[in-house]
Amino acid sequence: QVQLVESGGGLGQPGGSLRLSCAASGTFSSIDLMGWYRQAPGKQRELVARVTSVGSTDYADSVKGRFTISRDVAKNTVTLQMNSLKPEDTAVYYCNAASTWDYEFNYWGQGTQVTVSS
């Protein structure tokens, strides 16, 4: 069992920055993938960015060059630095921890609201 606790988010201005953090705790030996997904009103949840335990990253095209994901494997934390924010980044952001081979190992945080508006 894995518990994910998110922090950060809130209101950001267009062109501004916000930072999201997520800490994992519970009973597990390691986490293959940690990442962030988002869901805007009326839309499906989508991948924003994810990082493997060896530092390989994957980004949605819409955030490439603006968002940076990083991970501290020893501390079981993942951070999303969001720069050059756009109104279309407004969504609930969810932290995710998953395995690349055990599909039952797939956990979500409670979600944190990010609103980009002037």
VMD Tcl script that draws the C-alpha trace (Angstrom):
set ca {
  {0.00 0.00 0.00}
  {1.26 3.46 -0.92}
  {0.06 6.82 0.33}
  {0.80 9.89 -1.75}
  {0.63 13.34 -0.21}
  {0.73 16.32 -2.54}
  {1.59 19.91 -1.76}
  {1.89 23.11 -3.72}
  {-0.43 24.32 -6.41}
  {-2.89 27.14 -5.99}
  {-3.27 30.25 -8.10}
  {-0.65 31.24 -10.65}
  {-0.50 34.02 -13.19}
  {-0.02 33.50 -16.92}
  {3.70 33.37 -17.52}
  {4.36 32.65 -13.88}
  {5.54 29.59 -12.01}
  {4.24 27.07 -9.53}
  {5.77 24.02 -7.93}
  {4.10 20.78 -6.97}
  {5.58 18.21 -4.62}
  {4.50 14.70 -3.74}
  {5.78 12.37 -1.03}
  {5.17 8.63 -1.01}
  {4.96 6.54 2.11}
  {3.81 3.06 3.00}
  {4.90 -0.48 2.44}
  {6.92 -0.92 -0.71}
  {10.46 -1.70 -1.72}
  {10.74 0.71 -4.62}
  {8.60 2.66 -7.05}
  {9.32 2.29 -10.77}
  {7.40 5.32 -11.98}
  {6.35 8.53 -10.29}
  {4.52 11.19 -12.16}
  {1.87 13.83 -12.45}
  {-1.43 13.70 -14.27}
  {-4.06 16.39 -14.57}
  {-7.75 16.60 -15.19}
  {-9.51 19.74 -16.33}
  {-13.29 20.14 -16.01}
  {-15.08 18.08 -18.63}
  {-11.88 16.41 -19.81}
  {-10.20 13.08 -19.24}
  {-7.24 12.72 -16.95}
  {-4.01 13.05 -18.91}
  {-0.35 12.47 -18.32}
  {1.66 15.61 -17.62}
  {5.06 14.12 -16.85}
  {6.59 11.02 -15.30}
  {10.04 9.88 -14.25}
  {11.54 6.45 -13.73}
  {13.72 5.36 -10.85}
  {16.78 5.91 -13.04}
  {15.75 9.39 -14.11}
  {14.23 8.85 -17.53}
  {11.47 11.34 -18.15}
  {8.39 11.59 -20.33}
  {6.40 14.78 -20.91}
  {3.14 15.68 -22.58}
  {3.79 17.73 -25.69}
  {1.79 20.59 -24.23}
  {4.22 21.07 -21.33}
  {7.57 20.27 -22.94}
  {10.05 23.07 -22.37}
  {7.91 24.62 -19.63}
  {7.56 21.93 -16.95}
  {10.33 19.94 -15.33}
  {9.85 16.79 -13.29}
  {12.43 15.61 -10.80}
  {12.61 12.83 -8.30}
  {14.47 11.93 -5.13}
  {14.44 8.14 -5.12}
  {15.90 7.88 -1.61}
  {13.21 10.16 -0.17}
  {10.40 8.82 -2.40}
  {9.46 12.29 -3.53}
  {8.65 13.78 -6.92}
  {8.45 17.44 -7.84}
  {6.93 19.24 -10.81}
  {8.30 22.69 -11.54}
  {5.83 24.52 -13.76}
  {7.08 27.62 -15.57}
  {5.55 29.83 -18.23}
  {2.11 28.91 -17.03}
  {-0.85 29.16 -19.37}
  {-4.57 29.33 -18.57}
  {-4.96 25.93 -20.21}
  {-2.76 24.45 -17.48}
  {-5.67 24.96 -15.09}
  {-6.66 21.56 -13.73}
  {-6.56 19.27 -10.74}
  {-3.11 17.71 -10.66}
  {-2.68 14.18 -9.33}
  {0.48 12.49 -8.19}
  {0.88 8.89 -9.33}
  {3.10 6.00 -8.29}
  {3.15 2.91 -10.46}
  {5.00 -0.23 -11.38}
  {6.10 -1.05 -14.91}
  {5.15 -4.71 -14.51}
  {2.60 -5.04 -11.65}
  {-0.54 -3.33 -12.84}
  {-2.09 -3.56 -9.38}
  {0.67 -1.29 -8.10}
  {-0.92 1.97 -9.21}
  {-1.65 4.66 -6.62}
  {-2.99 8.21 -6.74}
  {-2.79 11.23 -4.55}
  {-5.86 13.19 -3.57}
  {-5.24 15.89 -6.16}
  {-4.28 19.52 -5.89}
  {-5.92 22.39 -7.76}
  {-3.83 24.55 -10.07}
  {-5.53 27.64 -11.46}
  {-3.80 29.93 -13.93}
  {-5.52 33.25 -14.24}
  {-4.75 36.94 -14.19}
}
mol new
graphics top color blue
foreach p $ca { graphics top sphere $p radius 0.5 }
foreach p [lrange $ca 0 end-1] q [lrange $ca 1 end] { graphics top cylinder $p $q radius 0.2 }
display resetview
